[in-house]
Amino acid sequence: MAELLIWPLLLGLLGVVIGSFVATVVIRWPQGRSVASGRSRCDGCDAVLGARDLVPLLGAALARGRCRRCGTAIDPLHWRVEAVGLAIGVAAGLAAPGPAALAGAVFGWLLLALAALDVTEFWLPDALTLTLALAGLGAGAIGVMPPLADRLIGGAAGFGALWLIAAAYRAARGREGLGGGDPKMFGAIGLWLGWRMLPVVLFLAALAGLAIVAAGAVRGRAARLDDRLPFGALLAVAAYPAWLFLLGWGA
């Protein structure tokens, strides 16, 4: 029993730390600020943050969501992304132990970074999507299911399917319907899930998008033709449960 808890515990703790880094990337990268260098500082007073302030989840809770020096509210994106990073690690550890669990957690954390950037900036950076793709190939190369051949087919099918949909919409309507990063991200997801799960992921992502539109309509805001949805984030939300299913829950 103790062995079954080791992987969820370790990956959960690692997920909190990685979630903290992901939140920093999501906030700083679009602003052109350095992610890797320099001490962490308050966005309000620029004071250097101490060790207590930097403890993921607990730091913001102990400070009651505000800088202890100037009282500026801490961006809630920090604790939200840290919490999701924790949940991703725990879920991967519960699904399967060993290298497969670590691979699943890495998949989830990369999806988290892409989803957060898409929600906040409508941006899916090529560098991050390429990292997701290469990590998927690496997981297949070390023997993590699905087989590498299925992953390669999935990568080509995922990119090709959304690229064709985007091209057909552009030809029919004379305007963009999908961002340029969405086909690349779906292709990278295919390199993780293989080709068989891609229709399910696409269906769930589209269903989630319709649910968001319907929720807006219930609140009195009708959808407009120029409304934008972060479809990459919806793909991420659909893809990670699919990976967990493949990893162990569906075994």
Secondary structure, DSSP 4 states (H G I P E B T S, - for coil): -HHHHHHHHHHHHHHHHHHHHHHHHHHHGGGT--SSSS--B-TTT-PBP-TGGGSTTHHHHHTTTB-TTT-PBPPTHHHHHHHHHHHHHHHHHHH--THHHHHHHHHHHHHHHHHHHHHHHS---HHHHHHHHHHHHHHHHTTPSSPHHHHHHHHHHHHHHHHHHHHHHHHHHSS--S-THHHHHHHHHHHHH-STTHHHHHHHHHHHHHHHHHHHHHTT----TT----HHHHHHHHHHHHHHIIIIIT-
